[in-house]
Amino acid sequence: MLVWLAMVAACVILSHKFQTNLELCLFRKITTIPCPTCGATRGIIHFISGQPITGFMFNPLFFSFLFVVTVLTIVRVIFARTFVLSLSPKQRLAAWIGFFILLGANWAYEIFWVR
């Protein structure tokens, strides 16, 4: 995560310095199609600059995941509780299928509406 944040910071600084838009996504550079996580960097930049709704719209799945992780971390720090999710093999399979459906839906959103 820290490496990604450092790359984002470097990209933002270099973009401003050279008045150009630098891309971090190699998948998009090679295929011209956004990857499932495209928009996360632009979303963070908009979120930090005071436009949280615009930031969220760049990659809803990323920001939803970030929100859940933040809430779980805060609960862990404040209440010293750890969340353990015990799933049966069928439940685990259903969770993975649900995850890939969400990832696919987010990718379709990235391709058709964000680009």
N, CA, C and O atoms as a Tinker XYZ file with bonds, in Angstrom:
   460  protein
     1  N      0.829000   -1.189000    0.000000    73     2
     2  CA     0.000000    0.000000    0.000000    64     1     3
     3  C      0.871000    1.250000    0.000000    63     2     4     5
     4  O      0.583000    2.223000   -0.696000    81     3
     5  N      1.943000    1.207000    0.794000    73     3     6
     6  CA     2.835000    2.363000    0.853000    64     5     7
     7  C      3.536000    2.603000   -0.481000    63     6     8     9
     8  O      3.737000    3.748000   -0.886000    81     7
     9  N      3.906000    1.522000   -1.161000    73     7    10
    10  CA     4.545000    1.663000   -2.477000    64     9    11
    11  C      3.563000    2.297000   -3.457000    63    10    12    13
    12  O      3.936000    3.182000   -4.228000    81    11
    13  N      2.311000    1.846000   -3.428000    73    11    14
    14  CA     1.292000    2.412000   -4.298000    64    13    15
    15  C      1.091000    3.893000   -3.999000    63    14    16    17
    16  O      1.013000    4.705000   -4.921000    81    15
    17  N      1.007000    4.255000   -2.708000    73    15    18
    18  CA     0.834000    5.661000   -2.336000    64    17    19
    19  C      2.025000    6.499000   -2.791000    63    18    20    21
    20  O      1.848000    7.630000   -3.242000    81    19
    21  N      3.237000    5.956000   -2.677000    73    19    22
    22  CA     4.428000    6.670000   -3.139000    64    21    23
    23  C      4.377000    6.864000   -4.658000    63    22    24    25
    24  O      4.749000    7.922000   -5.164000    81    23
    25  N      3.914000    5.837000   -5.382000    73    23    26
    26  CA     3.787000    5.963000   -6.833000    64    25    27
    27  C      2.736000    7.007000   -7.203000    63    26    28    29
    28  O      2.930000    7.775000   -8.146000    81    27
    29  N      1.636000    7.040000   -6.476000    73    27    30
    30  CA     0.596000    8.038000   -6.726000    64    29    31
    31  C      1.151000    9.432000   -6.482000    63    30    32    33
    32  O      0.953000   10.332000   -7.298000    81    31
    33  N      1.847000    9.615000   -5.361000    73    31    34
    34  CA     2.419000   10.925000   -5.042000    64    33    35
    35  C      3.412000   11.355000   -6.121000    63    34    36    37
    36  O      3.390000   12.503000   -6.566000    81    35
    37  N      4.279000   10.439000   -6.541000    73    35    38
    38  CA     5.251000   10.760000   -7.590000    64    37    39
    39  C      4.538000   11.102000   -8.893000    63    38    40    41
    40  O      4.937000   12.032000   -9.594000    81    39
    41  N      3.505000   10.369000   -9.212000    73    39    42
    42  CA     2.753000   10.605000  -10.441000    64    41    43
    43  C      2.086000   11.980000  -10.412000    63    42    44    45
    44  O      2.114000   12.706000  -11.406000    81    43
    45  N      1.495000   12.333000   -9.289000    73    43    46
    46  CA     0.836000   13.634000   -9.162000    64    45    47
    47  C      1.862000   14.752000   -9.287000    63    46    48    49
    48  O      1.635000   15.722000  -10.010000    81    47
    49  N      2.986000   14.625000   -8.592000    73    47    50
    50  CA     4.029000   15.662000   -8.639000    64    49    51
    51  C      4.576000   15.817000  -10.051000    63    50    52    53
    52  O      4.710000   16.937000  -10.544000    81    51
    53  N      4.895000   14.699000  -10.707000    73    51    54
    54  CA     5.430000   14.760000  -12.069000    64    53    55
    55  C      4.386000   15.264000  -13.068000    63    54    56    57
    56  O      4.728000   15.973000  -14.015000    81    55
    57  N      3.120000   14.904000  -12.864000    73    55    58
    58  CA     2.062000   15.389000  -13.745000    64    57    59
    59  C      1.952000   16.903000  -13.681000    63    58    60    61
    60  O      1.806000   17.568000  -14.706000    81    59
    61  N      2.024000   17.445000  -12.468000    73    59    62
    62  CA     1.955000   18.898000  -12.316000    64    61    63
    63  C      3.203000   19.570000  -12.874000    63    62    64    65
    64  O      3.115000   20.624000  -13.504000    81    63
    65  N      4.352000   18.971000  -12.647000    73    63    66
    66  CA     5.611000   19.566000  -13.099000    64    65    67
    67  C      5.696000   19.612000  -14.621000    63    66    68    69
    68  O      6.107000   20.627000  -15.184000    81    67
    69  N      5.313000   18.529000  -15.293000    73    67    70
    70  CA     5.434000   18.452000  -16.746000    64    69    71
    71  C      4.126000   18.751000  -17.482000    63    70    72    73
    72  O      4.065000   18.621000  -18.705000    81    71
    73  N      3.080000   19.150000  -16.753000    73    71    74
    74  CA     1.778000   19.491000  -17.333000    64    73    75
    75  C      1.244000   18.387000  -18.249000    63    74    76    77
    76  O      0.769000   18.646000  -19.354000    81    75
    77  N      1.338000   17.153000  -17.757000    73    75    78
    78  CA     0.857000   16.017000  -18.519000    64    77    79
    79  C      0.129000   15.061000  -17.585000    63    78    80    81
    80  O      0.213000   15.200000  -16.365000    81    79
    81  N     -0.570000   14.109000  -18.139000    73    79    82
    82  CA    -1.290000   13.131000  -17.337000    64    81    83
    83  C     -0.542000   11.803000  -17.404000    63    82    84    85
    84  O     -0.606000   11.110000  -18.419000    81    83
    85  N      0.159000   11.443000  -16.345000    73    83    86
    86  CA     0.895000   10.187000  -16.303000    64    85    87
    87  C     -0.040000    9.063000  -15.861000    63    86    88    89
    88  O     -0.894000    9.258000  -14.996000    81    87
    89  N      0.127000    7.893000  -16.457000    73    87    90
    90  CA    -0.695000    6.730000  -16.120000    64    89    91
    91  C      0.111000    5.705000  -15.361000    63    90    92    93
    92  O      1.259000    5.428000  -15.709000    81    91
    93  N     -0.483000    5.139000  -14.321000    73    91    94
    94  CA     0.162000    4.082000  -13.553000    64    93    95
    95  C     -0.256000    2.693000  -14.021000    63    94    96    97
    96  O      0.455000    1.721000  -13.766000    81    95
    97  N     -1.370000    2.584000  -14.685000    73    95    98
    98  CA    -1.928000    1.281000  -15.040000    64    97    99
    99  C     -1.291000    0.732000  -16.325000    63    98   100   101
   100  O     -1.545000    1.236000  -17.418000    81    99
   101  N     -0.471000   -0.297000  -16.176000    73    99   102
   102  CA     0.164000   -0.918000  -17.336000    64   101   103
   103  C     -0.848000   -1.646000  -18.207000    63   102   104   105
   104  O     -0.722000   -1.658000  -19.431000    81   103
   105  N     -1.859000   -2.257000  -17.578000    73   103   106
   106  CA    -2.899000   -2.958000  -18.316000    64   105   107
   107  C     -3.588000   -2.005000  -19.291000    63   106   108   109
   108  O     -3.805000   -2.337000  -20.456000    81   107
   109  N     -3.924000   -0.828000  -18.798000    73   107   110
   110  CA    -4.606000    0.161000  -19.636000    64   109   111
   111  C     -3.677000    0.697000  -20.727000    63   110   112   113
   112  O     -4.113000    0.939000  -21.852000    81   111
   113  N     -2.402000    0.882000  -20.395000    73   111   114
   114  CA    -1.451000    1.355000  -21.399000    64   113   115
   115  C     -1.308000    0.358000  -22.550000    63   114   116   117
   116  O     -1.210000    0.753000  -23.711000    81   115
   117  N     -1.298000   -0.928000  -22.222000    73   115   118
   118  CA    -1.095000   -1.959000  -23.232000    64   117   119
   119  C     -2.369000   -2.241000  -24.022000    63   118   120   121
   120  O     -2.321000   -2.360000  -25.247000    81   119
   121  N     -3.512000   -2.350000  -23.333000    73   119   122
   122  CA    -4.753000   -2.777000  -23.986000    64   121   123
   123  C     -5.714000   -1.636000  -24.322000    63   122   124   125
   124  O     -6.647000   -1.829000  -25.102000    81   123
   125  N     -5.504000   -0.465000  -23.751000    73   123   126
   126  CA    -6.397000    0.700000  -23.823000    64   125   127
   127  C     -7.743000    0.460000  -23.138000    63   126   128   129
   128  O     -8.650000    1.286000  -23.244000    81   127
   129  N     -7.873000   -0.659000  -22.444000    73   127   130
   130  CA    -9.076000   -0.971000  -21.662000    64   129   131
   131  C     -8.713000   -0.809000  -20.191000    63   130   132   133
   132  O     -7.678000   -1.315000  -19.757000    81   131
   133  N     -9.543000   -0.112000  -19.412000    73   131   134
   134  CA    -9.219000    0.013000  -17.994000    64   133   135
   135  C     -9.286000   -1.328000  -17.272000    63   134   136   137
   136  O    -10.118000   -2.176000  -17.596000    81   135
   137  N     -8.416000   -1.512000  -16.305000    73   135   138
   138  CA    -8.431000   -2.738000  -15.504000    64   137   139
   139  C     -9.506000   -2.613000  -14.423000    63   138   140   141
   140  O    -10.062000   -1.530000  -14.242000    81   139
   141  N     -9.810000   -3.687000  -13.706000    73   139   142
   142  CA   -10.855000   -3.615000  -12.676000    64   141   143
   143  C    -10.564000   -2.616000  -11.553000    63   142   144   145
   144  O    -11.486000   -2.163000  -10.875000    81   143
   145  N     -9.296000   -2.272000  -11.354000    73   143   146
   146  CA    -8.968000   -1.317000  -10.287000    64   145   147
   147  C     -8.659000    0.071000  -10.822000    63   146   148   149
   148  O     -8.289000    0.957000  -10.052000    81   147
   149  N     -8.802000    0.279000  -12.129000    73   147   150
   150  CA    -8.563000    1.610000  -12.694000    64   149   151
   151  C     -9.521000    2.610000  -12.049000    63   150   152   153
   152  O    -10.671000    2.296000  -11.744000    81   151
   153  N     -9.021000    3.784000  -11.860000    73   151   154
   154  CA    -9.811000    4.841000  -11.251000    64   153   155
   155  C     -9.531000    5.007000   -9.774000    63   154   156   157
   156  O     -9.897000    6.028000   -9.191000    81   155
   157  N     -8.886000    4.024000   -9.150000    73   155   158
   158  CA    -8.596000    4.130000   -7.718000    64   157   159
   159  C     -7.651000    5.292000   -7.440000    63   158   160   161
   160  O     -7.854000    6.034000   -6.478000    81   159
   161  N     -6.634000    5.459000   -8.255000    73   159   162
   162  CA    -5.683000    6.553000   -8.061000    64   161   163
   163  C     -6.364000    7.897000   -8.269000    63   162   164   165
   164  O     -6.230000    8.800000   -7.443000    81   163
   165  N     -7.091000    8.031000   -9.370000    73   163   166
   166  CA    -7.812000    9.290000   -9.612000    64   165   167
   167  C     -8.849000    9.541000   -8.524000    63   166   168   169
   168  O     -9.068000   10.682000   -8.117000    81   167
   169  N     -9.484000    8.472000   -8.056000    73   167   170
   170  CA   -10.461000    8.609000   -6.981000    64   169   171
   171  C     -9.839000    9.109000   -5.694000    63   170   172   173
   172  O    -10.391000    9.988000   -5.033000    81   171
   173  N     -8.683000    8.551000   -5.334000    73   171   174
   174  CA    -7.978000    9.005000   -4.125000    64   173   175
   175  C     -7.587000   10.465000   -4.259000    63   174   176   177
   176  O     -7.729000   11.237000   -3.311000    81   175
   177  N     -7.095000   10.849000   -5.432000    73   175   178
   178  CA    -6.693000   12.239000   -5.656000    64   177   179
   179  C     -7.889000   13.170000   -5.485000    63   178   180   181
   180  O     -7.772000   14.212000   -4.841000    81   179
   181  N     -9.034000   12.808000   -6.053000    73   179   182
   182  CA   -10.235000   13.636000   -5.897000    64   181   183
   183  C    -10.715000   13.627000   -4.442000    63   182   184   185
   184  O    -11.147000   14.656000   -3.922000    81   183
   185  N    -10.640000   12.475000   -3.798000    73   183   186
   186  CA   -11.075000   12.372000   -2.402000    64   185   187
   187  C    -10.233000   13.280000   -1.514000    63   186   188   189
   188  O    -10.770000   14.004000   -0.676000    81   187
   189  N     -8.922000   13.244000   -1.695000    73   187   190
   190  CA    -8.015000   14.066000   -0.892000    64   189   191
   191  C     -8.218000   15.550000   -1.179000    63   190   192   193
   192  O     -8.081000   16.384000   -0.284000    81   191
   193  N     -8.542000   15.877000   -2.420000    73   191   194
   194  CA    -8.726000   17.293000   -2.758000    64   193   195
   195  C    -10.141000   17.795000   -2.455000    63   194   196   197
   196  O    -10.533000   18.859000   -2.934000    81   195
   197  N    -10.905000   17.042000   -1.669000    73   195   198
   198  CA   -12.186000   17.528000   -1.180000    64   197   199
   199  C    -13.386000   17.204000   -2.040000    63   198   200   201
   200  O    -14.433000   17.834000   -1.889000    81   199
   201  N    -13.268000   16.233000   -2.944000    73   199   202
   202  CA   -14.382000   15.841000   -3.791000    64   201   203
   203  C    -14.664000   14.344000   -3.578000    63   202   204   205
   204  O    -14.406000   13.537000   -4.471000    81   203
   205  N    -15.194000   13.969000   -2.398000    73   203   206
   206  CA   -15.362000   12.544000   -2.093000    64   205   207
   207  C    -16.346000   11.814000   -3.011000    63   206   208   209
   208  O    -16.130000   10.646000   -3.334000    81   207
   209  N    -17.417000   12.480000   -3.433000    73   207   210
   210  CA   -18.396000   11.823000   -4.301000    64   209   211
   211  C    -17.774000   11.540000   -5.669000    63   210   212   213
   212  O    -17.943000   10.450000   -6.216000    81   211
   213  N    -17.065000   12.509000   -6.215000    73   211   214
   214  CA   -16.391000   12.313000   -7.503000    64   213   215
   215  C    -15.358000   11.208000   -7.380000    63   214   216   217
   216  O    -15.234000   10.365000   -8.268000    81   215
   217  N    -14.618000   11.211000   -6.282000    73   215   218
   218  CA   -13.631000   10.168000   -6.048000    64   217   219
   219  C    -14.265000    8.793000   -5.990000    63   218   220   221
   220  O    -13.749000    7.844000   -6.579000    81   219
   221  N    -15.382000    8.679000   -5.282000    73   219   222
   222  CA   -16.103000    7.409000   -5.178000    64   221   223
   223  C    -16.565000    6.925000   -6.554000    63   222   224   225
   224  O    -16.507000    5.730000   -6.842000    81   223
   225  N    -17.018000    7.836000   -7.393000    73   223   226
   226  CA   -17.553000    7.462000   -8.704000    64   225   227
   227  C    -16.481000    6.915000   -9.649000    63   226   228   229
   228  O    -16.816000    6.239000  -10.622000    81   227
   229  N    -15.204000    7.189000   -9.386000    73   227   230
   230  CA   -14.148000    6.646000  -10.238000    64   229   231
   231  C    -13.996000    5.137000  -10.054000    63   230   232   233
   232  O    -13.702000    4.426000  -11.015000    81   231
   233  N    -14.192000    4.642000   -8.831000    73   231   234
   234  CA   -14.095000    3.200000   -8.583000    64   233   235
   235  C    -14.859000    2.848000   -7.312000    63   234   236   237
   236  O    -14.272000    2.795000   -6.232000    81   235
   237  N    -16.168000    2.605000   -7.431000    73   235   238
   238  CA   -17.002000    2.337000   -6.253000    64   237   239
   239  C    -16.562000    1.122000   -5.438000    63   238   240   241
   240  O    -16.633000    1.150000   -4.209000    81   239
   241  N    -16.112000    0.069000   -6.095000    73   239   242
   242  CA   -15.712000   -1.137000   -5.366000    64   241   243
   243  C    -14.493000   -0.863000   -4.489000    63   242   244   245
   244  O    -14.439000   -1.311000   -3.344000    81   243
   245  N    -13.523000   -0.135000   -5.017000    73   243   246
   246  CA   -12.324000    0.202000   -4.250000    64   245   247
   247  C    -12.681000    1.006000   -3.009000    63   246   248   249
   248  O    -12.198000    0.705000   -1.917000    81   247
   249  N    -13.527000    2.031000   -3.162000    73   247   250
   250  CA   -13.875000    2.867000   -2.023000    64   249   251
   251  C    -14.766000    2.137000   -1.025000    63   250   252   253
   252  O    -14.698000    2.410000    0.174000    81   251
   253  N    -15.594000    1.221000   -1.495000    73   251   254
   254  CA   -16.387000    0.405000   -0.573000    64   253   255
   255  C    -15.472000   -0.492000    0.247000    63   254   256   257
   256  O    -15.639000   -0.614000    1.460000    81   255
   257  N    -14.507000   -1.117000   -0.413000    73   255   258
   258  CA   -13.523000   -1.952000    0.273000    64   257   259
   259  C    -12.719000   -1.116000    1.266000    63   258   260   261
   260  O    -12.498000   -1.542000    2.399000    81   259
   261  N    -12.282000    0.067000    0.847000    73   259   262
   262  CA   -11.509000    0.961000    1.713000    64   261   263
   263  C    -12.329000    1.365000    2.938000    63   262   264   265
   264  O    -11.790000    1.439000    4.042000    81   263
   265  N    -13.622000    1.627000    2.757000    73   263   266
   266  CA   -14.497000    1.985000    3.868000    64   265   267
   267  C    -14.612000    0.844000    4.877000    63   266   268   269
   268  O    -14.498000    1.063000    6.083000    81   267
   269  N    -14.838000   -0.373000    4.380000    73   267   270
   270  CA   -14.971000   -1.536000    5.269000    64   269   271
   271  C    -13.674000   -1.775000    6.043000    63   270   272   273
   272  O    -13.711000   -2.020000    7.249000    81   271
   273  N    -12.542000   -1.707000    5.367000    73   271   274
   274  CA   -11.255000   -1.908000    6.034000    64   273   275
   275  C    -11.016000   -0.827000    7.082000    63   274   276   277
   276  O    -10.518000   -1.119000    8.169000    81   275
   277  N    -11.363000    0.407000    6.771000    73   275   278
   278  CA   -11.197000    1.509000    7.732000    64   277   279
   279  C    -12.067000    1.294000    8.959000    63   278   280   281
   280  O    -11.597000    1.461000   10.084000    81   279
   281  N    -13.330000    0.927000    8.762000    73   279   282
   282  CA   -14.238000    0.688000    9.892000    64   281   283
   283  C    -13.725000   -0.468000   10.753000    63   282   284   285
   284  O    -13.709000   -0.367000   11.979000    81   283
   285  N    -13.306000   -1.560000   10.118000    73   283   286
   286  CA   -12.795000   -2.704000   10.875000    64   285   287
   287  C    -11.523000   -2.344000   11.649000    63   286   288   289
   288  O    -11.328000   -2.806000   12.773000    81   287
   289  N    -10.679000   -1.538000   11.061000    73   287   290
   290  CA    -9.455000   -1.103000   11.745000    64   289   291
   291  C     -9.785000   -0.219000   12.942000    63   290   292   293
   292  O     -9.194000   -0.378000   14.010000    81   291
   293  N    -10.711000    0.698000   12.774000    73   291   294
   294  CA   -11.110000    1.572000   13.885000    64   293   295
   295  C    -11.721000    0.757000   15.022000    63   294   296   297
   296  O    -11.402000    0.976000   16.191000    81   295
   297  N    -12.602000   -0.186000   14.675000    73   295   298
   298  CA   -13.211000   -1.045000   15.697000    64   297   299
   299  C    -12.140000   -1.855000   16.412000    63   298   300   301
   300  O    -12.188000   -2.012000   17.632000    81   299
   301  N    -11.188000   -2.360000   15.669000    73   299   302
   302  CA   -10.104000   -3.150000   16.277000    64   301   303
   303  C     -9.280000   -2.304000   17.232000    63   302   304   305
   304  O     -8.942000   -2.760000   18.324000    81   303
   305  N     -8.953000   -1.085000   16.840000    73   303   306
   306  CA    -8.126000   -0.218000   17.683000    64   305   307
   307  C     -8.898000    0.240000   18.918000    63   306   308   309
   308  O     -8.362000    0.203000   20.025000    81   307
   309  N    -10.138000    0.668000   18.745000    73   307   310
   310  CA   -10.905000    1.212000   19.867000    64   309   311
   311  C    -11.369000    0.120000   20.826000    63   310   312   313
   312  O    -11.234000    0.267000   22.041000    81   311
   313  N    -11.911000   -0.971000   20.295000    73   311   314
   314  CA   -12.507000   -1.995000   21.141000    64   313   315
   315  C    -11.638000   -3.235000   21.328000    63   314   316   317
   316  O    -12.035000   -4.161000   22.035000    81   315
   317  N    -10.478000   -3.267000   20.716000    73   315   318
   318  CA    -9.554000   -4.412000   20.804000    64   317   319
   319  C    -10.255000   -5.722000   20.435000    63   318   320   321
   320  O    -10.079000   -6.747000   21.094000    81   319
   321  N    -11.041000   -5.663000   19.384000    73   319   322
   322  CA   -11.759000   -6.836000   18.891000    64   321   323
   323  C    -11.238000   -7.213000   17.512000    63   322   324   325
   324  O    -10.924000   -6.355000   16.686000    81   323
   325  N    -11.157000   -8.504000   17.290000    73   323   326
   326  CA   -10.766000   -9.006000   15.986000    64   325   327
   327  C    -11.959000   -9.697000   15.354000    63   326   328   329
   328  O    -12.653000  -10.474000   16.009000    81   327
   329  N    -12.195000   -9.416000   14.092000    73   327   330
   330  CA   -13.284000  -10.066000   13.380000    64   329   331
   331  C    -12.761000  -11.336000   12.730000    63   330   332   333
   332  O    -11.780000  -11.315000   11.987000    81   331
   333  N    -13.430000  -12.437000   13.021000    73   331   334
   334  CA   -13.081000  -13.709000   12.407000    64   333   335
   335  C    -14.324000  -14.204000   11.679000    63   334   336   337
   336  O    -15.402000  -14.324000   12.261000    81   335
   337  N    -14.150000  -14.483000   10.423000    73   335   338
   338  CA   -15.260000  -14.949000    9.610000    64   337   339
   339  C    -15.047000  -16.426000    9.315000    63   338   340   341
   340  O    -14.155000  -16.791000    8.550000    81   339
   341  N    -15.859000  -17.263000    9.917000    73   339   342
   342  CA   -15.760000  -18.713000    9.706000    64   341   343
   343  C    -16.820000  -19.131000    8.692000    63   342   344   345
   344  O    -18.019000  -18.973000    8.921000    81   343
   345  N    -16.359000  -19.656000    7.587000    73   343   346
   346  CA   -17.282000  -20.058000    6.537000    64   345   347
   347  C    -17.110000  -21.531000    6.214000    63   346   348   349
   348  O    -16.001000  -22.065000    6.229000    81   347
   349  N    -18.215000  -22.166000    5.925000    73   347   350
   350  CA   -18.155000  -23.551000    5.451000    64   349   351
   351  C    -17.633000  -23.516000    4.011000    63   350   352   353
   352  O    -17.599000  -22.450000    3.396000    81   351
   353  N    -17.233000  -24.647000    3.477000    73   351   354
   354  CA   -16.760000  -24.657000    2.085000    64   353   355
   355  C    -17.785000  -24.103000    1.088000    63   354   356   357
   356  O    -17.412000  -23.403000    0.146000    81   355
   357  N    -19.060000  -24.407000    1.287000    73   355   358
   358  CA   -20.095000  -23.883000    0.387000    64   357   359
   359  C    -20.232000  -22.371000    0.532000    63   358   360   361
   360  O    -20.381000  -21.661000   -0.462000    81   359
   361  N    -20.180000  -21.881000    1.765000    73   359   362
   362  CA   -20.266000  -20.442000    1.992000    64   361   363
   363  C    -19.042000  -19.727000    1.412000    63   362   364   365
   364  O    -19.159000  -18.641000    0.845000    81   363
   365  N    -17.876000  -20.344000    1.559000    73   363   366
   366  CA   -16.651000  -19.766000    1.007000    64   365   367
   367  C    -16.753000  -19.670000   -0.509000    63   366   368   369
   368  O    -16.375000  -18.655000   -1.095000    81   367
   369  N    -17.262000  -20.724000   -1.150000    73   367   370
   370  CA   -17.452000  -20.722000   -2.598000    64   369   371
   371  C    -18.431000  -19.616000   -3.006000    63   370   372   373
   372  O    -18.192000  -18.886000   -3.969000    81   371
   373  N    -19.528000  -19.504000   -2.266000    73   371   374
   374  CA   -20.514000  -18.455000   -2.560000    64   373   375
   375  C    -19.904000  -17.067000   -2.382000    63   374   376   377
   376  O    -20.191000  -16.161000   -3.163000    81   375
   377  N    -19.071000  -16.895000   -1.367000    73   375   378
   378  CA   -18.410000  -15.603000   -1.133000    64   377   379
   379  C    -17.468000  -15.267000   -2.286000    63   378   380   381
   380  O    -17.431000  -14.125000   -2.743000    81   379
   381  N    -16.706000  -16.255000   -2.760000    73   379   382
   382  CA   -15.797000  -16.017000   -3.884000    64   381   383
   383  C    -16.581000  -15.700000   -5.160000    63   382   384   385
   384  O    -16.197000  -14.814000   -5.924000    81   383
   385  N    -17.658000  -16.412000   -5.383000    73   383   386
   386  CA   -18.492000  -16.139000   -6.566000    64   385   387
   387  C    -19.057000  -14.730000   -6.480000    63   386   388   389
   388  O    -19.045000  -13.995000   -7.467000    81   387
   389  N    -19.553000  -14.346000   -5.307000    73   387   390
   390  CA   -20.067000  -12.989000   -5.111000    64   389   391
   391  C    -18.994000  -11.937000   -5.335000    63   390   392   393
   392  O    -19.250000  -10.896000   -5.939000    81   391
   393  N    -17.787000  -12.214000   -4.845000    73   391   394
   394  CA   -16.675000  -11.279000   -5.038000    64   393   395
   395  C    -16.380000  -11.087000   -6.522000    63   394   396   397
   396  O    -16.215000   -9.957000   -6.982000    81   395
   397  N    -16.313000  -12.191000   -7.273000    73   395   398
   398  CA   -15.999000  -12.078000   -8.697000    64   397   399
   399  C    -17.133000  -11.433000   -9.490000    63   398   400   401
   400  O    -16.886000  -10.776000  -10.501000    81   399
   401  N    -18.369000  -11.615000   -9.041000    73   399   402
   402  CA   -19.490000  -10.916000   -9.682000    64   401   403
   403  C    -19.365000   -9.415000   -9.443000    63   402   404   405
   404  O    -19.534000   -8.623000  -10.371000    81   403
   405  N    -19.069000   -9.020000   -8.207000    73   403   406
   406  CA   -18.864000   -7.596000   -7.901000    64   405   407
   407  C    -17.688000   -7.026000   -8.684000    63   406   408   409
   408  O    -17.770000   -5.918000   -9.212000    81   407
   409  N    -16.609000   -7.773000   -8.758000    73   407   410
   410  CA   -15.433000   -7.324000   -9.499000    64   409   411
   411  C    -15.763000   -7.153000  -10.986000    63   410   412   413
   412  O    -15.347000   -6.177000  -11.610000    81   411
   413  N    -16.503000   -8.095000  -11.540000    73   411   414
   414  CA   -16.917000   -7.998000  -12.942000    64   413   415
   415  C    -17.844000   -6.818000  -13.188000    63   414   416   417
   416  O    -17.711000   -6.113000  -14.188000    81   415
   417  N    -18.780000   -6.606000  -12.273000    73   415   418
   418  CA   -19.697000   -5.465000  -12.407000    64   417   419
   419  C    -18.927000   -4.150000  -12.308000    63   418   420   421
   420  O    -19.200000   -3.210000  -13.054000    81   419
   421  N    -17.964000   -4.085000  -11.384000    73   419   422
   422  CA   -17.149000   -2.884000  -11.241000    64   421   423
   423  C    -16.313000   -2.653000  -12.494000    63   422   424   425
   424  O    -16.148000   -1.515000  -12.932000    81   423
   425  N    -15.783000   -3.739000  -13.076000    73   423   426
   426  CA   -14.980000   -3.623000  -14.289000    64   425   427
   427  C    -15.841000   -3.121000  -15.451000    63   426   428   429
   428  O    -15.408000   -2.264000  -16.221000    81   427
   429  N    -17.052000   -3.653000  -15.575000    73   427   430
   430  CA   -17.959000   -3.184000  -16.633000    64   429   431
   431  C    -18.257000   -1.697000  -16.436000    63   430   432   433
   432  O    -18.289000   -0.934000  -17.402000    81   431
   433  N    -18.470000   -1.294000  -15.200000    73   431   434
   434  CA   -18.702000    0.124000  -14.889000    64   433   435
   435  C    -17.497000    0.958000  -15.323000    63   434   436   437
   436  O    -17.657000    2.017000  -15.930000    81   435
   437  N    -16.293000    0.480000  -15.012000    73   435   438
   438  CA   -15.066000    1.186000  -15.389000    64   437   439
   439  C    -14.956000    1.316000  -16.909000    63   438   440   441
   440  O    -14.599000    2.377000  -17.423000    81   439
   441  N    -15.262000    0.238000  -17.620000    73   439   442
   442  CA   -15.108000    0.239000  -19.079000    64   441   443
   443  C    -16.147000    1.139000  -19.761000    63   442   444   445
   444  O    -15.797000    1.916000  -20.650000    81   443
   445  N    -17.407000    1.042000  -19.357000    73   443   446
   446  CA   -18.468000    1.725000  -20.079000    64   445   447
   447  C    -18.801000    3.122000  -19.586000    63   446   448   449
   448  O    -19.310000    3.929000  -20.364000    81   447
   449  N    -18.533000    3.446000  -18.312000    73   447   450
   450  CA   -18.932000    4.750000  -17.813000    64   449   451
   451  C    -17.790000    5.647000  -17.374000    63   450   452   453
   452  O    -17.911000    6.869000  -17.465000    81   451
   453  N    -16.692000    5.091000  -16.904000    73   451   454
   454  CA   -15.625000    5.935000  -16.378000    64   453   455
   455  C    -14.598000    6.263000  -17.442000    63   454   456   457
   456  O    -14.349000    7.429000  -17.751000    81   455
   457  N    -14.006000    5.217000  -17.997000    73   455   458
   458  CA   -12.919000    5.342000  -18.984000    64   457   459
   459  C    -12.154000    6.554000  -18.697000    63   458   460
   460  O    -11.191000    6.858000  -19.401000    81   459
